[in-house]
């Protein structure tokens, strides 16, 4: 199936978003919440038009021979559209992150100072072929008072365009200008590159996808970036780990949803624990169809294990494959994570609280777990509500980024004529 896409003026769209952001920033919480409910209702009412366009993306995907996991992420259904709508209603129910007085004080001259949360302005969202991000990111942006420029993956462009068209229809019935939601309707990579340098119109870029996409944005953008890193997550099984607990955590972190960024990709086993529990470990992984890629000790001890190379230690498999390394100490486990980790989510399983404390202090990651699965690195799971991504950087936001991460602050001073 041939894909025909209209030409687009990225700069004009960014300018329109910037202008709309001024109006959006002045709206009340009730106005924004009402708009989100109208968006949700309209998506449900127009689901058939969205599914019809989604079929075109799916047909092209089949022609290109995309794997099943990719096609599943791309595929939409009435139930999935209803989930989109439900997500928007949940965002409407969350506390408004803007207009919050973080702190206030009065100077000796009676000048009153307030530190107040405000929208970032315009968010540039660059993401791969996941139509759900089109809705999720829009809902979070609008609730936090931000306009958004969406640049989704080319393999979902028809689905994304249909979703945005429906949202634009809905916005006509709200106080939010439809220009607050811009969709870059082109597969031209130069259009994406234009977004990288539009500092006068776009306040922050958020990339979501694989390592190549994220690195392209981070390495080339002059617009500030909120980096949502890939998830090469590790679980370290200490010599004092309880067996059943360790195995359950490994299986959950690897097999619950293998293709997500908070799934475990490497298990590091203390050599003493491995000697005592090798059979139980191997049987549990076989039971769940997990393929082992191991170091020399693992390959020697486990019959079906494949030799692991450098690419395995650094790989985000996103499948039922796992890398396994044997170490003699906590320090070696930490060194391995430092070398190959992506600062996303790292876990230790141990009954020794001092060992756990040392691990959590030494390992540099956005989310650290003691005796729990890495799968909890998620805005909803951690009680934040929806998220726009998981940040692996340290400045502005780190970890699951909910509504507060889409705000900044202003210092507002109220005086009675004070001069300096």
One Martini backbone bead per residue (centre of mass of N, CA, C, O) as a GRO file, in nm:
protein
  420
    1UNK     BB    1   0.095   0.037   0.025
    2UNK     BB    2   0.060   0.365  -0.042
    3UNK     BB    3   0.209   0.663   0.095
    4UNK     BB    4   0.040   0.977   0.137
    5UNK     BB    5   0.187   1.299   0.211
    6UNK     BB    6   0.170   1.597   0.318
    7UNK     BB    7   0.284   1.894   0.347
    8UNK     BB    8   0.486   2.064   0.600
    9UNK     BB    9   0.494   2.339   0.847
   10UNK     BB   10   0.672   2.338   1.122
   11UNK     BB   11   0.706   2.631   1.207
   12UNK     BB   12   0.408   2.709   1.202
   13UNK     BB   13   0.316   2.502   1.411
   14UNK     BB   14   0.494   2.604   1.642
   15UNK     BB   15   0.372   2.889   1.649
   16UNK     BB   16   0.081   2.804   1.711
   17UNK     BB   17   0.147   2.663   1.976
   18UNK     BB   18   0.262   2.909   2.123
   19UNK     BB   19   0.008   3.079   2.111
   20UNK     BB   20  -0.183   2.870   2.252
   21UNK     BB   21  -0.028   2.853   2.527
   22UNK     BB   22  -0.131   3.122   2.640
   23UNK     BB   23  -0.426   3.043   2.667
   24UNK     BB   24  -0.391   2.777   2.826
   25UNK     BB   25  -0.249   2.907   3.085
   26UNK     BB   26  -0.539   3.060   3.168
   27UNK     BB   27  -0.683   2.821   3.248
   28UNK     BB   28  -0.877   2.635   3.425
   29UNK     BB   29  -0.925   2.339   3.565
   30UNK     BB   30  -1.217   2.298   3.468
   31UNK     BB   31  -1.163   2.350   3.168
   32UNK     BB   32  -0.962   2.118   3.129
   33UNK     BB   33  -1.136   1.882   3.230
   34UNK     BB   34  -1.368   1.915   3.033
   35UNK     BB   35  -1.197   1.870   2.779
   36UNK     BB   36  -1.105   1.578   2.844
   37UNK     BB   37  -1.392   1.458   2.843
   38UNK     BB   38  -1.456   1.532   2.552
   39UNK     BB   39  -1.229   1.374   2.425
   40UNK     BB   40  -1.315   1.097   2.529
   41UNK     BB   41  -1.598   1.087   2.404
   42UNK     BB   42  -1.503   1.123   2.105
   43UNK     BB   43  -1.330   0.874   2.077
   44UNK     BB   44  -1.558   0.671   2.128
   45UNK     BB   45  -1.749   0.774   1.895
   46UNK     BB   46  -1.484   0.754   1.669
   47UNK     BB   47  -1.347   0.467   1.650
   48UNK     BB   48  -1.395   0.370   1.356
   49UNK     BB   49  -1.216   0.580   1.210
   50UNK     BB   50  -0.957   0.487   1.349
   51UNK     BB   51  -0.958   0.186   1.263
   52UNK     BB   52  -0.954   0.230   0.958
   53UNK     BB   53  -0.668   0.366   0.961
   54UNK     BB   54  -0.513   0.141   1.111
   55UNK     BB   55  -0.531  -0.072   0.884
   56UNK     BB   56  -0.320   0.064   0.701
   57UNK     BB   57  -0.079   0.025   0.888
   58UNK     BB   58  -0.103  -0.283   0.913
   59UNK     BB   59  -0.068  -0.349   0.615
   60UNK     BB   60   0.218  -0.228   0.593
   61UNK     BB   61   0.342  -0.403   0.816
   62UNK     BB   62   0.304  -0.675   0.672
   63UNK     BB   63   0.467  -0.604   0.417
   64UNK     BB   64   0.735  -0.553   0.607
   65UNK     BB   65   0.751  -0.779   0.841
   66UNK     BB   66   0.664  -0.735   1.119
   67UNK     BB   67   0.661  -0.811   1.428
   68UNK     BB   68   0.435  -0.898   1.665
   69UNK     BB   69   0.498  -0.680   1.881
   70UNK     BB   70   0.471  -0.439   1.693
   71UNK     BB   71   0.179  -0.495   1.594
   72UNK     BB   72   0.051  -0.474   1.872
   73UNK     BB   73   0.122  -0.172   1.927
   74UNK     BB   74  -0.030  -0.074   1.659
   75UNK     BB   75  -0.285  -0.197   1.741
   76UNK     BB   76  -0.638  -0.148   1.725
   77UNK     BB   77  -0.937  -0.106   1.929
   78UNK     BB   78  -1.209  -0.047   2.099
   79UNK     BB   79  -1.075  -0.105   2.375
   80UNK     BB   80  -0.827   0.083   2.336
   81UNK     BB   81  -0.984   0.343   2.298
   82UNK     BB   82  -1.121   0.325   2.574
   83UNK     BB   83  -0.853   0.346   2.726
   84UNK     BB   84  -0.782   0.626   2.634
   85UNK     BB   85  -1.030   0.761   2.760
   86UNK     BB   86  -0.977   0.671   3.049
   87UNK     BB   87  -0.705   0.819   3.075
   88UNK     BB   88  -0.820   1.106   3.047
   89UNK     BB   89  -1.003   1.091   3.298
   90UNK     BB   90  -0.774   1.044   3.498
   91UNK     BB   91  -0.629   1.311   3.445
   92UNK     BB   92  -0.867   1.491   3.531
   93UNK     BB   93  -0.849   1.377   3.840
   94UNK     BB   94  -0.601   1.517   3.875
   95UNK     BB   95  -0.393   1.728   3.994
   96UNK     BB   96  -0.307   2.041   3.945
   97UNK     BB   97   0.028   2.154   3.880
   98UNK     BB   98  -0.074   2.439   3.861
   99UNK     BB   99  -0.060   2.711   4.085
  100UNK     BB  100   0.152   2.627   4.290
  101UNK     BB  101   0.270   2.698   4.610
  102UNK     BB  102   0.577   2.616   4.715
  103UNK     BB  103   0.659   2.911   4.822
  104UNK     BB  104   0.666   3.169   5.090
  105UNK     BB  105   0.767   3.519   5.150
  106UNK     BB  106   0.895   3.795   5.355
  107UNK     BB  107   1.058   4.068   5.349
  108UNK     BB  108   1.177   4.334   5.527
  109UNK     BB  109   1.022   4.529   5.302
  110UNK     BB  110   0.745   4.356   5.233
  111UNK     BB  111   0.816   4.169   5.010
  112UNK     BB  112   0.642   3.939   4.825
  113UNK     BB  113   0.712   3.583   4.785
  114UNK     BB  114   0.657   3.352   4.505
  115UNK     BB  115   0.654   3.002   4.430
  116UNK     BB  116   0.533   2.900   4.106
  117UNK     BB  117   0.357   2.690   3.911
  118UNK     BB  118   0.416   2.626   3.556
  119UNK     BB  119   0.422   2.593   3.246
  120UNK     BB  120   0.643   2.530   2.995
  121UNK     BB  121   0.447   2.536   2.706
  122UNK     BB  122   0.615   2.357   2.468
  123UNK     BB  123   0.584   2.027   2.350
  124UNK     BB  124   0.806   1.789   2.207
  125UNK     BB  125   0.696   1.484   2.055
  126UNK     BB  126   0.907   1.195   2.009
  127UNK     BB  127   0.795   0.891   1.842
  128UNK     BB  128   0.693   0.591   1.793
  129UNK     BB  129   0.473   0.322   1.698
  130UNK     BB  130   0.245   0.466   1.931
  131UNK     BB  131  -0.075   0.569   1.957
  132UNK     BB  132  -0.104   0.611   2.268
  133UNK     BB  133   0.087   0.861   2.289
  134UNK     BB  134  -0.094   1.068   2.154
  135UNK     BB  135  -0.295   1.073   2.395
  136UNK     BB  136  -0.129   1.081   2.654
  137UNK     BB  137   0.040   1.338   2.593
  138UNK     BB  138  -0.196   1.528   2.548
  139UNK     BB  139  -0.332   1.507   2.824
  140UNK     BB  140  -0.086   1.602   2.994
  141UNK     BB  141  -0.038   1.870   2.859
  142UNK     BB  142  -0.317   2.004   2.902
  143UNK     BB  143  -0.334   1.976   3.213
  144UNK     BB  144  -0.046   2.145   3.236
  145UNK     BB  145  -0.075   2.387   3.009
  146UNK     BB  146   0.025   2.255   2.736
  147UNK     BB  147   0.151   2.244   2.443
  148UNK     BB  148   0.167   2.024   2.138
  149UNK     BB  149   0.414   1.843   1.942
  150UNK     BB  150   0.366   1.581   1.710
  151UNK     BB  151   0.611   1.301   1.637
  152UNK     BB  152   0.560   1.022   1.486
  153UNK     BB  153   0.582   0.733   1.353
  154UNK     BB  154   0.550   0.625   1.027
  155UNK     BB  155   0.394   0.344   1.095
  156UNK     BB  156   0.151   0.547   1.247
  157UNK     BB  157   0.041   0.799   1.085
  158UNK     BB  158  -0.259   0.733   1.024
  159UNK     BB  159  -0.352   0.690   1.313
  160UNK     BB  160  -0.259   0.960   1.434
  161UNK     BB  161  -0.423   1.144   1.249
  162UNK     BB  162  -0.701   1.038   1.335
  163UNK     BB  163  -0.678   1.112   1.632
  164UNK     BB  164  -0.628   1.418   1.594
  165UNK     BB  165  -0.884   1.481   1.439
  166UNK     BB  166  -1.073   1.407   1.672
  167UNK     BB  167  -0.953   1.607   1.879
  168UNK     BB  168  -1.011   1.863   1.716
  169UNK     BB  169  -1.314   1.836   1.718
  170UNK     BB  170  -1.338   1.848   2.027
  171UNK     BB  171  -1.194   2.129   2.080
  172UNK     BB  172  -1.425   2.303   1.953
  173UNK     BB  173  -1.594   2.241   2.243
  174UNK     BB  174  -1.375   2.416   2.383
  175UNK     BB  175  -1.127   2.632   2.547
  176UNK     BB  176  -0.926   2.488   2.367
  177UNK     BB  177  -0.713   2.533   2.131
  178UNK     BB  178  -0.635   2.337   1.859
  179UNK     BB  179  -0.335   2.450   1.833
  180UNK     BB  180  -0.229   2.291   2.094
  181UNK     BB  181  -0.247   2.054   1.869
  182UNK     BB  182   0.024   1.914   1.694
  183UNK     BB  183   0.078   1.749   1.369
  184UNK     BB  184   0.335   1.583   1.201
  185UNK     BB  185   0.248   1.508   0.858
  186UNK     BB  186   0.532   1.322   0.825
  187UNK     BB  187   0.824   1.120   0.705
  188UNK     BB  188   1.023   1.342   0.728
  189UNK     BB  189   1.327   1.384   0.888
  190UNK     BB  190   1.361   1.692   0.863
  191UNK     BB  191   1.126   1.766   1.048
  192UNK     BB  192   1.255   1.660   1.303
  193UNK     BB  193   1.509   1.838   1.287
  194UNK     BB  194   1.361   2.108   1.323
  195UNK     BB  195   1.274   2.065   1.621
  196UNK     BB  196   1.564   2.069   1.752
  197UNK     BB  197   1.593   2.416   1.686
  198UNK     BB  198   1.311   2.552   1.823
  199UNK     BB  199   1.354   2.755   2.082
  200UNK     BB  200   1.133   2.985   2.029
  201UNK     BB  201   0.882   2.751   2.051
  202UNK     BB  202   1.031   2.518   2.205
  203UNK     BB  203   1.091   2.402   2.539
  204UNK     BB  204   1.064   2.077   2.492
  205UNK     BB  205   1.197   1.750   2.452
  206UNK     BB  206   1.038   1.415   2.402
  207UNK     BB  207   1.168   1.102   2.383
  208UNK     BB  208   1.015   0.787   2.251
  209UNK     BB  209   1.211   0.482   2.253
  210UNK     BB  210   1.475   0.395   2.117
  211UNK     BB  211   1.810   0.451   2.117
  212UNK     BB  212   1.834   0.593   1.841
  213UNK     BB  213   1.627   0.814   1.889
  214UNK     BB  214   1.733   0.935   2.152
  215UNK     BB  215   2.021   1.001   2.050
  216UNK     BB  216   1.939   1.192   1.822
  217UNK     BB  217   1.820   1.405   2.009
  218UNK     BB  218   2.049   1.451   2.218
  219UNK     BB  219   2.284   1.509   1.991
  220UNK     BB  220   2.103   1.749   1.811
  221UNK     BB  221   1.973   1.927   2.019
  222UNK     BB  222   1.892   2.267   2.134
  223UNK     BB  223   1.668   2.175   2.274
  224UNK     BB  224   1.554   2.079   2.547
  225UNK     BB  225   1.586   1.755   2.719
  226UNK     BB  226   1.383   1.474   2.805
  227UNK     BB  227   1.520   1.179   2.894
  228UNK     BB  228   1.412   0.856   2.772
  229UNK     BB  229   1.538   0.574   2.851
  230UNK     BB  230   1.648   0.285   2.821
  231UNK     BB  231   1.599  -0.068   2.965
  232UNK     BB  232   1.880  -0.203   3.114
  233UNK     BB  233   1.785  -0.421   3.343
  234UNK     BB  234   1.871  -0.530   3.678
  235UNK     BB  235   1.934  -0.835   3.877
  236UNK     BB  236   2.050  -0.891   4.205
  237UNK     BB  237   2.164  -1.198   4.351
  238UNK     BB  238   2.228  -1.262   4.652
  239UNK     BB  239   2.355  -1.481   4.888
  240UNK     BB  240   2.089  -1.372   5.079
  241UNK     BB  241   1.871  -1.492   4.904
  242UNK     BB  242   1.555  -1.584   4.863
  243UNK     BB  243   1.453  -1.809   4.645
  244UNK     BB  244   1.152  -1.761   4.577
  245UNK     BB  245   1.172  -1.457   4.561
  246UNK     BB  246   1.381  -1.438   4.334
  247UNK     BB  247   1.226  -1.598   4.115
  248UNK     BB  248   0.970  -1.424   4.106
  249UNK     BB  249   1.110  -1.161   4.024
  250UNK     BB  250   1.240  -1.253   3.765
  251UNK     BB  251   0.983  -1.346   3.616
  252UNK     BB  252   0.829  -1.083   3.626
  253UNK     BB  253   1.049  -0.892   3.497
  254UNK     BB  254   1.064  -1.069   3.224
  255UNK     BB  255   0.744  -1.188   3.150
  256UNK     BB  256   0.508  -0.995   3.177
  257UNK     BB  257   0.664  -0.754   2.981
  258UNK     BB  258   0.925  -0.778   2.767
  259UNK     BB  259   0.871  -0.492   2.579
  260UNK     BB  260   0.958  -0.317   2.820
  261UNK     BB  261   1.164  -0.091   2.997
  262UNK     BB  262   1.110  -0.254   3.297
  263UNK     BB  263   1.247  -0.495   3.206
  264UNK     BB  264   1.448  -0.755   3.242
  265UNK     BB  265   1.790  -0.837   3.100
  266UNK     BB  266   1.963  -0.891   3.372
  267UNK     BB  267   2.129  -1.144   3.567
  268UNK     BB  268   2.292  -1.134   3.886
  269UNK     BB  269   2.494  -1.386   4.040
  270UNK     BB  270   2.587  -1.521   4.311
  271UNK     BB  271   2.790  -1.788   4.341
  272UNK     BB  272   2.661  -1.917   4.595
  273UNK     BB  273   2.368  -1.918   4.498
  274UNK     BB  274   2.412  -2.079   4.236
  275UNK     BB  275   2.519  -2.345   4.358
  276UNK     BB  276   2.247  -2.399   4.531
  277UNK     BB  277   2.022  -2.288   4.276
  278UNK     BB  278   2.044  -2.380   3.979
  279UNK     BB  279   1.804  -2.571   3.922
  280UNK     BB  280   1.576  -2.375   3.998
  281UNK     BB  281   1.653  -2.156   3.798
  282UNK     BB  282   1.634  -2.317   3.534
  283UNK     BB  283   1.345  -2.429   3.563
  284UNK     BB  284   1.200  -2.155   3.578
  285UNK     BB  285   1.286  -2.049   3.298
  286UNK     BB  286   1.179  -2.287   3.130
  287UNK     BB  287   0.881  -2.265   3.220
  288UNK     BB  288   0.897  -1.953   3.070
  289UNK     BB  289   1.075  -1.950   2.803
  290UNK     BB  290   1.372  -1.870   2.884
  291UNK     BB  291   1.662  -1.743   2.745
  292UNK     BB  292   2.010  -1.807   2.788
  293UNK     BB  293   2.280  -1.565   2.839
  294UNK     BB  294   2.620  -1.642   2.915
  295UNK     BB  295   2.882  -1.687   3.075
  296UNK     BB  296   3.116  -1.918   3.124
  297UNK     BB  297   2.987  -2.037   3.384
  298UNK     BB  298   2.705  -2.076   3.265
  299UNK     BB  299   2.772  -2.254   3.018
  300UNK     BB  300   2.904  -2.480   3.190
  301UNK     BB  301   2.635  -2.531   3.381
  302UNK     BB  302   2.437  -2.476   3.126
  303UNK     BB  303   2.338  -2.642   2.857
  304UNK     BB  304   2.142  -2.411   2.693
  305UNK     BB  305   2.341  -2.195   2.699
  306UNK     BB  306   2.445  -1.895   2.567
  307UNK     BB  307   2.684  -1.705   2.467
  308UNK     BB  308   2.803  -1.402   2.593
  309UNK     BB  309   2.837  -1.082   2.480
  310UNK     BB  310   2.861  -0.752   2.467
  311UNK     BB  311   2.575  -0.719   2.338
  312UNK     BB  312   2.419  -0.853   2.575
  313UNK     BB  313   2.486  -0.654   2.812
  314UNK     BB  314   2.360  -0.402   2.622
  315UNK     BB  315   2.082  -0.537   2.584
  316UNK     BB  316   1.745  -0.480   2.472
  317UNK     BB  317   1.553  -0.734   2.402
  318UNK     BB  318   1.229  -0.754   2.428
  319UNK     BB  319   1.229  -1.058   2.541
  320UNK     BB  320   1.279  -1.414   2.618
  321UNK     BB  321   1.561  -1.288   2.711
  322UNK     BB  322   1.869  -1.351   2.910
  323UNK     BB  323   2.124  -1.229   3.101
  324UNK     BB  324   2.402  -1.409   3.268
  325UNK     BB  325   2.586  -1.344   3.576
  326UNK     BB  326   2.878  -1.422   3.761
  327UNK     BB  327   2.962  -1.332   4.105
  328UNK     BB  328   3.162  -1.272   4.410
  329UNK     BB  329   3.024  -0.973   4.438
  330UNK     BB  330   2.882  -0.673   4.480
  331UNK     BB  331   3.096  -0.497   4.339
  332UNK     BB  332   3.077  -0.644   4.063
  333UNK     BB  333   2.784  -0.583   4.012
  334UNK     BB  334   2.810  -0.275   4.013
  335UNK     BB  335   3.018  -0.256   3.783
  336UNK     BB  336   2.838  -0.379   3.565
  337UNK     BB  337   2.610  -0.170   3.580
  338UNK     BB  338   2.786   0.077   3.519
  339UNK     BB  339   2.872  -0.024   3.229
  340UNK     BB  340   2.556  -0.125   3.114
  341UNK     BB  341   2.369   0.066   3.217
  342UNK     BB  342   2.076   0.318   3.191
  343UNK     BB  343   1.950   0.447   3.457
  344UNK     BB  344   1.676   0.315   3.540
  345UNK     BB  345   1.644  -0.009   3.663
  346UNK     BB  346   1.736  -0.155   3.986
  347UNK     BB  347   1.802  -0.477   4.155
  348UNK     BB  348   1.774  -0.636   4.483
  349UNK     BB  349   1.824  -0.963   4.639
  350UNK     BB  350   1.786  -0.958   5.000
  351UNK     BB  351   1.824  -1.007   5.367
  352UNK     BB  352   2.042  -0.776   5.365
  353UNK     BB  353   2.025  -0.447   5.448
  354UNK     BB  354   2.317  -0.349   5.406
  355UNK     BB  355   2.349  -0.447   5.118
  356UNK     BB  356   2.112  -0.290   5.002
  357UNK     BB  357   2.212  -0.008   5.079
  358UNK     BB  358   2.472  -0.014   4.915
  359UNK     BB  359   2.346  -0.059   4.639
  360UNK     BB  360   2.156   0.202   4.644
  361UNK     BB  361   2.404   0.402   4.666
  362UNK     BB  362   2.592   0.305   4.416
  363UNK     BB  363   2.364   0.299   4.221
  364UNK     BB  364   2.291   0.457   3.906
  365UNK     BB  365   1.944   0.539   3.927
  366UNK     BB  366   1.609   0.616   3.916
  367UNK     BB  367   1.547   0.306   4.008
  368UNK     BB  368   1.523   0.122   4.322
  369UNK     BB  369   1.537  -0.227   4.442
  370UNK     BB  370   1.411  -0.417   4.726
  371UNK     BB  371   1.249  -0.693   4.685
  372UNK     BB  372   1.167  -0.611   4.372
  373UNK     BB  373   1.030  -0.528   4.085
  374UNK     BB  374   1.094  -0.332   3.795
  375UNK     BB  375   0.783  -0.295   3.704
  376UNK     BB  376   0.726  -0.026   3.894
  377UNK     BB  377   0.832   0.165   3.664
  378UNK     BB  378   0.548   0.358   3.701
  379UNK     BB  379   0.319   0.590   3.740
  380UNK     BB  380   0.078   0.413   3.828
  381UNK     BB  381   0.226   0.214   4.025
  382UNK     BB  382   0.342   0.477   4.205
  383UNK     BB  383   0.090   0.698   4.214
  384UNK     BB  384   0.099   0.936   3.974
  385UNK     BB  385  -0.030   0.821   3.740
  386UNK     BB  386   0.038   0.938   3.467
  387UNK     BB  387   0.281   0.926   3.190
  388UNK     BB  388   0.541   1.048   2.954
  389UNK     BB  389   0.785   0.906   3.104
  390UNK     BB  390   1.132   0.789   3.165
  391UNK     BB  391   1.379   0.933   3.338
  392UNK     BB  392   1.761   0.918   3.319
  393UNK     BB  393   1.807   1.183   3.434
  394UNK     BB  394   1.878   1.460   3.673
  395UNK     BB  395   1.747   1.698   3.542
  396UNK     BB  396   1.433   1.814   3.661
  397UNK     BB  397   1.389   1.490   3.586
  398UNK     BB  398   1.316   1.162   3.749
  399UNK     BB  399   1.173   0.915   3.620
  400UNK     BB  400   0.858   0.918   3.641
  401UNK     BB  401   0.656   1.142   3.435
  402UNK     BB  402   0.441   1.351   3.541
  403UNK     BB  403   0.287   1.643   3.571
  404UNK     BB  404   0.516   1.801   3.732
  405UNK     BB  405   0.734   1.766   3.492
  406UNK     BB  406   0.549   1.989   3.312
  407UNK     BB  407   0.690   2.200   3.498
  408UNK     BB  408   0.760   2.512   3.641
  409UNK     BB  409   0.888   2.826   3.763
  410UNK     BB  410   0.783   3.122   3.938
  411UNK     BB  411   0.864   3.444   4.054
  412UNK     BB  412   0.636   3.622   4.266
  413UNK     BB  413   0.604   3.973   4.321
  414UNK     BB  414   0.466   4.172   4.598
  415UNK     BB  415   0.403   4.520   4.624
  416UNK     BB  416   0.423   4.892   4.746
  417UNK     BB  417   0.696   5.034   4.602
  418UNK     BB  418   0.955   4.898   4.598
  419UNK     BB  419   1.308   4.974   4.615
  420UNK     BB  420   1.684   4.956   4.531
   0.00000   0.00000   0.00000
